[in-house]
């Protein structure tokens, strides 16, 4: 009996392996190279019928080659449909048309661009109301900064250039153009730009030092992992360093322009102040800015990585030192400390330069 059972097991195993190899071979023979890419559409929900654990949804495509077509799908039949994934009549959604063994339509997510456009218009109206044309020139500087990132920095990085050097050069252009466009072509703006460039160099040195010291390689995020899989030419460590420099620049121009303006106003109020006294009074103003800035920058980085922060906090089975030592956490610590230290240098640098220039006869 035992020998018969053993023979049966061997036969079943051989049959299973034969079927498995046949399926695998069949899959290899299927050529998906000619499969058209996915197409995304904007659509409006016309009718929804709730079933037991899914929704029967009828929608109308609003753009593209299939605009006007009405299609019915079973939304959530092939996956667990969460409450926030359910749709209702008159909702606007994005649809993906996929081509595989058969063509299928699926609801991806809500269509949010209408809300985004409304928020942008509201922002522009508030800026113009409070700051008039000066505010619009500042927004134009922002647009130029984004243009430099999209048309210069990102393409060069994707083409294999050093992300750190590319980000640094891009930061120099962004600092110069955005400050002049926002604050005008004057001595105050020039002093702010010089102070900004000096502080960017400090941020560059600190980021290289800290990243080397902590032995992080820019692989501590899901986005970096995806980039590593799809684009082997990108230097992830350089990308991390470049991100620190650009992130620091985001608040750096505010510090230098504010501090330079404070020195100029103090000088106008009392033009008889000597260099030492002007520096002392200006640095007293800057010190208050520095105190609030440290907290602001730290909370900004924590807020950006808040889901990750909570995820590690709930890992009760891991010791605290293991959590802090994780590369994902260390990267955020390095960003915060390198950026904060560089910004702290921005106050004395801009104060020293402005005090010297305004007291120079």
C-alpha positions in Angstrom: 0.0 0.0 0.0 2.8 2.4 0.9 4.5 1.8 -2.4 1.3 2.5 -4.3 0.8 5.7 -2.5 4.4 6.7 -3.2 3.9 6.0 -6.9 0.7 8.1 -6.9 2.5 11.0 -5.3 5.3 10.8 -7.9 2.8 10.7 -10.8 0.8 13.7 -9.4 4.0 15.6 -8.9 5.1 14.9 -12.5 1.7 15.9 -13.8 1.8 19.1 -11.9 5.3 20.0 -13.2 4.2 19.2 -16.7 1.2 21.4 -16.5 3.2 24.2 -14.9 5.9 24.1 -17.6 3.2 24.1 -20.3 1.6 27.2 -18.9 4.9 28.9 -18.4 5.9 28.1 -22.0 2.5 29.4 -23.3 3.0 32.6 -21.4 6.5 33.0 -22.9 5.0 32.7 -26.4 2.5 35.5 -25.8 4.0 38.6 -27.2 2.9 41.9 -25.5 5.4 44.1 -27.3 2.7 45.3 -29.7 0.2 46.0 -27.0 -0.9 49.7 -27.1 -0.2 51.8 -24.1 -2.8 52.6 -21.5 -5.0 55.6 -22.3 -6.4 58.0 -19.6 -9.7 59.9 -19.9 -11.7 62.3 -18.0 -15.3 61.0 -17.4 -18.6 61.8 -15.7 -20.5 59.3 -13.7 -24.1 59.0 -15.2 -25.6 56.1 -13.2 -24.5 54.0 -10.2 -26.1 50.8 -9.1 -24.9 49.4 -5.7 -24.5 45.6 -5.7 -23.4 43.4 -2.7 -19.7 44.3 -2.7 -19.2 46.3 -5.8 -20.9 49.0 -8.0 -22.2 48.8 -11.5 -21.2 52.2 -12.9 -22.1 53.9 -16.2 -20.0 56.8 -17.2 -19.5 59.1 -20.2 -16.0 59.9 -21.5 -15.5 63.6 -21.9 -12.2 64.0 -23.8 -9.9 62.2 -26.2 -10.8 60.1 -29.2 -13.6 58.4 -27.4 -15.3 61.5 -26.1 -19.1 61.1 -25.8 -19.0 57.3 -25.5 -21.0 55.8 -22.6 -19.5 52.6 -21.0 -20.7 50.3 -18.1 -18.2 48.6 -15.8 -18.3 46.6 -12.6 -16.3 48.9 -10.2 -14.8 47.0 -7.3 -15.7 43.5 -8.5 -12.1 42.4 -8.8 -10.8 44.1 -5.6 -12.0 45.1 -2.2 -13.9 48.3 -2.7 -13.2 50.8 0.1 -15.6 53.6 1.0 -13.4 56.3 -0.3 -13.2 54.5 -3.7 -17.0 54.4 -4.2 -18.5 56.8 -6.7 -21.8 58.5 -7.1 -23.8 60.1 -9.8 -22.4 63.3 -11.3 -18.9 62.6 -10.0 -16.0 63.4 -12.3 -13.3 60.7 -12.4 -10.3 59.7 -14.3 -10.6 56.4 -16.4 -7.8 54.2 -17.7 -8.3 52.1 -20.8 -6.0 49.1 -20.6 -5.1 46.7 -23.4 -4.1 43.1 -22.4 -5.7 39.9 -23.3 -8.8 42.0 -23.5 -9.7 45.7 -23.4 -10.9 47.0 -20.1 -11.9 50.3 -18.5 -11.3 51.1 -14.8 -11.9 54.0 -12.6 -8.5 55.3 -11.2 -9.4 58.2 -8.9 -11.5 61.4 -8.7 -10.8 64.2 -11.2 -9.3 66.9 -9.1 -8.0 69.5 -11.6 -11.2 71.7 -11.3 -10.5 72.1 -7.6 -6.9 72.8 -8.2 -7.7 75.5 -10.8 -10.1 77.1 -8.3 -7.4 77.1 -5.5 -4.8 78.7 -7.9 -7.2 81.4 -8.9 -8.1 82.1 -5.3 -4.4 82.3 -4.4 -3.7 84.7 -7.3 -6.6 87.0 -6.3 -5.4 87.1 -2.7 -1.8 87.8 -3.8 -2.9 90.6 -6.1 -5.2 92.1 -3.5 -2.6 92.2 -0.7 0.6 92.9 -2.7 -0.7 94.4 -6.0 1.8 94.1 -8.9 4.7 93.4 -6.6 3.0 90.1 -5.7 2.5 89.2 -9.4 6.1 89.8 -10.2 7.0 87.4 -7.3 4.7 84.8 -8.9 6.4 85.3 -12.2 9.7 84.6 -10.5 8.2 81.4 -9.1 7.0 80.4 -12.6 10.6 81.0 -13.9 12.0 78.9 -11.1 9.7 76.0 -11.9 10.5 76.4 -15.6 14.3 76.1 -14.8 13.6 72.9 -12.8 11.5 71.3 -15.5 13.4 72.4 -18.6 17.0 72.4 -17.3 17.6 70.6 -14.0 15.3 67.5 -14.5 16.2 66.8 -18.2 20.0 67.0 -17.5 19.6 64.6 -14.5 17.6 62.2 -16.6 20.3 62.3 -19.3 22.9 61.1 -16.8 24.5 64.3 -15.6 25.5 64.7 -12.0 22.4 65.5 -10.0 24.3 67.5 -7.3 26.2 69.7 -9.8 23.1 70.2 -11.9 20.9 71.1 -8.9 23.6 73.5 -7.7 23.9 75.4 -11.0 20.1 75.4 -11.3 19.9 76.9 -7.8 22.2 79.7 -8.8 20.0 80.7 -11.7 16.8 80.3 -9.7 18.2 82.5 -6.8 19.3 85.3 -9.1 16.3 85.4 -11.4 13.6 84.9 -8.7 15.0 87.5 -6.3 15.4 90.2 -9.0 12.0 89.5 -10.4 10.3 89.6 -7.0 12.2 92.5 -5.4 13.4 94.5 -8.4 16.8 95.4 -9.7 18.3 97.3 -6.8 21.1 97.1 -4.3 19.0 95.3 -1.7 18.3 92.5 -4.2 22.0 92.2 -5.2 23.1 91.9 -1.6 20.4 89.3 -1.0 21.6 87.3 -4.1 25.2 87.4 -3.0 24.3 86.2 0.5 22.1 83.5 -0.9 24.9 82.2 -3.2 27.3 82.1 -0.3 24.9 80.2 1.9 24.1 77.7 -0.9 27.8 76.8 -1.1 27.7 76.2 2.7 24.6 74.0 2.2 26.4 72.1 -0.5 29.4 71.4 1.7 27.3 70.4 4.7 25.1 68.1 2.7 28.1 66.3 1.2 29.7 66.0 4.6 26.6 64.8 6.4 25.6 62.3 3.7 29.2 60.8 3.7 29.3 60.7 7.5 25.9 58.8 7.8 26.6 56.5 4.8 23.2 57.1 3.2 22.9 56.5 -0.6 19.5 58.1 -1.5 17.7 54.8 -1.5 15.6 55.3 1.6 12.4 56.2 -0.2 9.9 54.4 -2.4 10.3 56.9 -5.1 14.1 56.3 -5.2 13.5 52.6 -5.4 11.2 53.0 -8.4 13.8 55.3 -10.1 16.5 52.8 -9.4 14.5 50.1 -11.2 13.5 52.1 -14.2 16.6 54.4 -14.7 20.0 52.9 -13.8 21.7 56.1 -15.1 20.5 58.3 -12.2 22.9 58.8 -9.3 20.5 58.5 -6.3 23.1 59.8 -3.8 23.6 62.9 -6.0 19.8 63.2 -6.3 19.5 63.3 -2.5 22.2 65.9 -2.2 20.7 68.0 -5.0 17.3 67.8 -3.2 18.8 69.1 0.0 20.3 72.1 -1.9 17.1 73.0 -3.7 15.0 72.4 -0.6 17.3 74.8 1.4 17.0 77.4 -1.4 13.2 77.3 -1.0 13.4 79.3 2.3 16.9 80.7 1.9 15.9 83.6 -0.3 13.3 84.6 2.2 15.9 84.8 5.0 18.5 86.8 3.0 16.1 89.3 1.5 14.3 89.8 4.9 17.6 90.3 6.7 19.0 92.6 4.1 15.9 94.7 4.1 16.0 94.9 8.0 19.6 96.3 7.8 18.7 98.8 5.1 15.7 100.1 7.1 17.8 100.4 10.3 20.4 102.3 8.4 17.7 104.6 6.9 16.3 105.3 10.4 19.8 106.2 11.7 22.4 106.7 9.0 25.0 107.7 11.7 25.3 104.1 12.9 28.7 102.6 12.5 29.3 99.2 11.0 29.6 97.4 14.4 26.5 98.9 15.8 24.5 98.4 12.6 25.5 94.7 12.5 24.6 94.3 16.2 21.1 95.7 15.8 20.5 93.9 12.6 21.7 90.6 14.0 19.3 91.1 17.0 16.4 91.1 14.5 17.9 88.1 12.6 18.3 86.1 15.8 14.5 86.1 16.3 14.1 85.0 12.8 16.6 82.2 13.3 14.8 80.9 16.4 11.4 80.5 14.6 13.1 79.3 11.4 14.6 76.2 13.0 11.2 75.0 14.2 9.6 75.9 10.9 12.0 73.9 8.8 12.0 70.9 11.0 8.2 70.7 11.0 8.1 71.2 7.3 10.3 68.1 6.7 8.4 66.1 9.3 5.1 67.1 7.7 6.3 66.0 4.3 7.3 62.6 5.7 4.4 62.3 8.2 3.0 59.0 7.1 6.5 57.4 7.3 6.9 59.1 10.7 3.7 57.4 12.0 4.6 54.1 10.4 7.9 53.8 12.2 6.3 55.1 15.4 3.8 52.2 15.4 6.6 49.6 14.9 6.5 48.6 18.6 8.6 45.5 18.0 11.6 47.6 16.9 13.9 49.4 19.4 14.0 53.2 19.1 17.6 53.2 18.1 16.9 50.8 15.2 14.1 53.1 14.0 16.2 56.2 14.1 19.1 54.3 12.4 16.9 53.4 9.4 18.0 55.0 6.2 14.6 56.5 5.5 14.7 58.3 8.9 18.4 59.3 8.6 17.8 60.9 5.2 15.1 63.2 6.7 17.4 64.0 9.7 20.3 64.8 7.3 17.9 67.0 5.2 16.7 68.9 8.3 20.1 69.4 9.9 22.1 70.3 6.8 19.4 72.7 5.7 18.9 74.3 9.1 22.6 74.8 9.7 23.0 76.4 6.3 20.1 78.7 7.0 21.5 79.7 10.3 24.6 80.9 8.5 22.5 82.9 6.1 21.6 85.4 8.9 25.1 86.5 9.9 26.3 86.4 6.3 23.6 88.7 5.0 23.8 90.9 8.0 27.6 91.3 7.8 27.5 92.0 4.0 24.6 94.5 4.2 26.0 96.3 7.3 29.4 96.7 5.5 27.9 98.0 2.3 25.4 100.4 3.9 28.1 101.9 6.2 30.7 102.1 3.6 31.3 105.7 2.4 
